[in-house]
Amino acid sequence: MIQAGIIGATGYTGIELYRLLRSHPAVQIAWLTSENSAGQRLSDLFPCPWDEPLLAMADAPLAEADVVFLCLPHAASMPAVAAVRAAGVKAIDLSADFRLHDAATYQRWYQTPHSQPALLAEAVYGLPELHRAEIAGAGLVANPGCYPTSVILGLTPLARAGWLAGQVIADSKSGVSGAGRKPSLTTSFVEANENLSPYSIGYSHRHIAEMEQELKAEGGTMNDERQKLQIVFSPHLLPVSRGILSTLYVTLPDSVDEAAVRAAYNDAYRGEPFVHLLPAGKVATLQHVVHSNRCAIGLTFVPNSPTLIVTSSIDNLLKGASGQAVQNMNVLFGLAETMGLRNT
Ligand SMILES: NC(=O)c1ccc[n+]([C@@H]2O[C@H](COP(=O)([O-])OP(=O)(O)OC[C@H]3O[C@@H](n4cnc5c(N)ncnc54)[C@H](OP(=O)(O)O)[C@@H]3O)[C@@H](O)[C@H]2O)c1
C-alpha cells in the first residue's frame, strides 16, 4: 500500500483529498496535518465520522510517507515542499508555488520572491493530458490551478494545431469553494448569494501566467509580436459551492473549418479517461462535471464567422485540485489512472 500524508488537511482541497484517498484501493493515509487545529481530530472540524488525528507539520513523520500532498496557500508551500523533498519523499503540491518554471515570472505575478528556485527545475506541471510521461518519473508534481485546468484543456488542441494566436478571451465562473475555507467578506453568504461578481479582470489574475506558459509550450504562439498569444481572462464568483465554467472565444484562421477543429479535439483527447468531448449542439455545463473528475468540452461555431466558442467545465475541487492530484499520484506510482476516481 502507498502511504500518503496530507499537509493542510483542514482546507477544502485537503478534506476532499482525504475523502478520495481513504477509499482508494492502493492507499493508506499515513498522517494529516494542521497548524491551527493540531491536536484535534477531523470530526472536530467537519461534520464527518472520521476521527483521524491532526498533527502539526513539525511533528509529521515525513519519511514514513511514500507521497505527500500539500494543500497550503501559495508561499507557505515552498518551505514545506522543500522539507518533503529533503526527506526523499515524492511531493504533489496543490498550491501555485511550483507551477511556473521561472522564479522571476513567479515573483512578478505573486509579488513575493521564490525561496526554492532550485526545486523549480525538478517540478513537473501536473496536467496528465499534457505531461503524462514527465509526471511518471517526477519527484515533485505541481498540480495545476483550477481555472487553468479548464482553460488549458479547452484550448490545447487549437494550440497544437497552430491555430491559437493573438487575444483569446476566457470568461470564467467559479463556485465559492474555489476561494478556500478561510472566511472573507466577498465569499460570505450575503455578499455572494444571488450575486455574480467579476474580480481580477483586466489581465491581472495570477492564473494567466500558467495558462500562457502551458499553451505557448503546446504551440500557441507566433513570432509576429501582434499575433502573440494573450489570454484575456475574466474570472467571476458564482454563488454555487463548486464547479467552474470557462467560455473561451477564439478567432480561427480563415482556412480552418469545423470538421478540422473537431478532428483536432478528437485526436488530442482520444482515450483520455477524464475528458468528455460533447457532441455538436451541446455545451458544457456545471452539471456535466460537479462531483466528477471530468472536464467537459463543447465546441460552438458562429456561422459565417471565424469565431469558435469553447465551453469547458470542471469541478474545481476534483479535476481542478484534489481529483487531479490523485490522478497524478496514480501516474507517479504506475497505477491505473482512474483508480480511486472511477466513480467520481
Ligand atoms: N479551493 C480550490 O478550488 C483550489 C483549486 C486548486 C488549487 N487550490 C490551491 O490549493 C491550496 C489549498 O487551497 P484550499 O482551497 O484547500 O485552501 P483552504 O481551504 O483555505 O485551506 C488552507 C489549508 O492550509 C493551511 N494553512 C493556511 N495557512 C497556512 C500557513 N501559513 N502555514 C501552514 N498551513 C497553513 C490551513 O490549515 P490550518 O488552518 O488548519 O492550520 C488549511 O488546512 C491553495 O494554494 C489553493 O490556491 C485550491
The ligand as an SDF file (V2000), in Angstrom:
LIG
                    3D

 48 52  0  0  0  0  0  0  0  0999 V2000
  -10.1610   25.5960   -3.4740 N   0  0  0  0  0  0  0  0  0  0  0  0
   -9.9120   25.2720   -4.7400 C   0  0  0  0  0  0  0  0  0  0  0  0
  -10.8500   25.0600   -5.5550 O   0  0  0  0  0  0  0  0  0  0  0  0
   -8.4930   25.1020   -5.2350 C   0  0  0  0  0  0  0  0  0  0  0  0
   -8.3010   24.5850   -6.5180 C   0  0  0  0  0  0  0  0  0  0  0  0
   -6.9870   24.4370   -6.9980 C   0  0  0  0  0  0  0  0  0  0  0  0
   -5.9210   24.7910   -6.2000 C   0  0  0  0  0  0  0  0  0  0  0  0
   -6.1370   25.3090   -4.9590 N   0  0  0  0  0  0  0  0  0  0  0  0
   -4.9670   25.6680   -4.1590 C   0  0  0  0  0  0  0  0  0  0  0  0
   -4.8070   24.6690   -3.1480 O   0  0  0  0  0  0  0  0  0  0  0  0
   -4.2710   25.2530   -1.9640 C   0  0  0  0  0  0  0  0  0  0  0  0
   -5.2450   24.9630   -0.8110 C   0  0  0  0  0  0  0  0  0  0  0  0
   -6.4980   25.5460   -1.1290 O   0  0  0  0  0  0  0  0  0  0  0  0
   -7.7860   25.3470   -0.2210 P   0  0  0  0  0  0  0  0  0  0  0  0
   -8.9120   25.8770   -1.0250 O   0  0  0  0  0  0  0  0  0  0  0  0
   -7.8320   23.9550    0.2960 O   0  0  0  0  0  0  0  0  0  0  0  0
   -7.4560   26.3630    0.9680 O   0  0  0  0  0  0  0  0  0  0  0  0
   -8.1300   26.4830    2.4040 P   0  0  0  0  0  0  0  0  0  0  0  0
   -9.4770   25.8270    2.3920 O   0  0  0  0  0  0  0  0  0  0  0  0
   -8.0450   27.9050    2.8040 O   0  0  0  0  0  0  0  0  0  0  0  0
   -7.1520   25.6120    3.3250 O   0  0  0  0  0  0  0  0  0  0  0  0
   -5.8190   26.0160    3.5480 C   0  0  0  0  0  0  0  0  0  0  0  0
   -5.0930   24.9810    4.4000 C   0  0  0  0  0  0  0  0  0  0  0  0
   -3.7580   25.4520    4.5630 O   0  0  0  0  0  0  0  0  0  0  0  0
   -3.4590   25.5620    5.9630 C   0  0  0  0  0  0  0  0  0  0  0  0
   -2.6910   26.8100    6.1320 N   0  0  0  0  0  0  0  0  0  0  0  0
   -3.1200   28.0670    5.9030 C   0  0  0  0  0  0  0  0  0  0  0  0
   -2.0980   28.9320    6.0820 N   0  0  0  0  0  0  0  0  0  0  0  0
   -1.0270   28.2080    6.4420 C   0  0  0  0  0  0  0  0  0  0  0  0
    0.3110   28.5270    6.7540 C   0  0  0  0  0  0  0  0  0  0  0  0
    0.7700   29.7650    6.7220 N   0  0  0  0  0  0  0  0  0  0  0  0
    1.1540   27.5070    7.0910 N   0  0  0  0  0  0  0  0  0  0  0  0
    0.7080   26.2450    7.1310 C   0  0  0  0  0  0  0  0  0  0  0  0
   -0.5720   25.8780    6.8360 N   0  0  0  0  0  0  0  0  0  0  0  0
   -1.4130   26.8560    6.5010 C   0  0  0  0  0  0  0  0  0  0  0  0
   -4.7800   25.5590    6.6950 C   0  0  0  0  0  0  0  0  0  0  0  0
   -4.5090   24.8570    7.8920 O   0  0  0  0  0  0  0  0  0  0  0  0
   -4.9570   25.2180    9.3780 P   0  0  0  0  0  0  0  0  0  0  0  0
   -5.7690   26.4740    9.3270 O   0  0  0  0  0  0  0  0  0  0  0  0
   -5.7230   24.0230    9.8120 O   0  0  0  0  0  0  0  0  0  0  0  0
   -3.6740   25.3690   10.1120 O   0  0  0  0  0  0  0  0  0  0  0  0
   -5.6720   24.7370    5.7670 C   0  0  0  0  0  0  0  0  0  0  0  0
   -5.5200   23.3650    6.0390 O   0  0  0  0  0  0  0  0  0  0  0  0
   -4.1210   26.7680   -2.2550 C   0  0  0  0  0  0  0  0  0  0  0  0
   -2.8070   27.0300   -2.6440 O   0  0  0  0  0  0  0  0  0  0  0  0
   -5.0850   26.9850   -3.4150 C   0  0  0  0  0  0  0  0  0  0  0  0
   -4.7160   28.0710   -4.2250 O   0  0  0  0  0  0  0  0  0  0  0  0
   -7.4040   25.4560   -4.4490 C   0  0  0  0  0  0  0  0  0  0  0  0
  1  2  1  0
  2  3  2  0
  2  4  1  0
  4  5  1  0
  4 48  2  0
  5  6  2  0
  6  7  1  0
  7  8  2  0
  8  9  1  0
  8 48  1  0
  9 10  1  0
  9 46  1  0
 10 11  1  0
 11 12  1  0
 11 44  1  0
 12 13  1  0
 13 14  1  0
 14 15  2  0
 14 16  1  0
 14 17  1  0
 17 18  1  0
 18 19  2  0
 18 20  1  0
 18 21  1  0
 21 22  1  0
 22 23  1  0
 23 24  1  0
 23 42  1  0
 24 25  1  0
 25 26  1  0
 25 36  1  0
 26 27  1  0
 26 35  1  0
 27 28  2  0
 28 29  1  0
 29 30  1  0
 29 35  2  0
 30 31  1  0
 30 32  2  0
 32 33  1  0
 33 34  2  0
 34 35  1  0
 36 37  1  0
 36 42  1  0
 37 38  1  0
 38 39  2  0
 38 40  1  0
 38 41  1  0
 42 43  1  0
 44 45  1  0
 44 46  1  0
 46 47  1  0
M  CHG  2   8   1  16  -1
M  END
$$$$
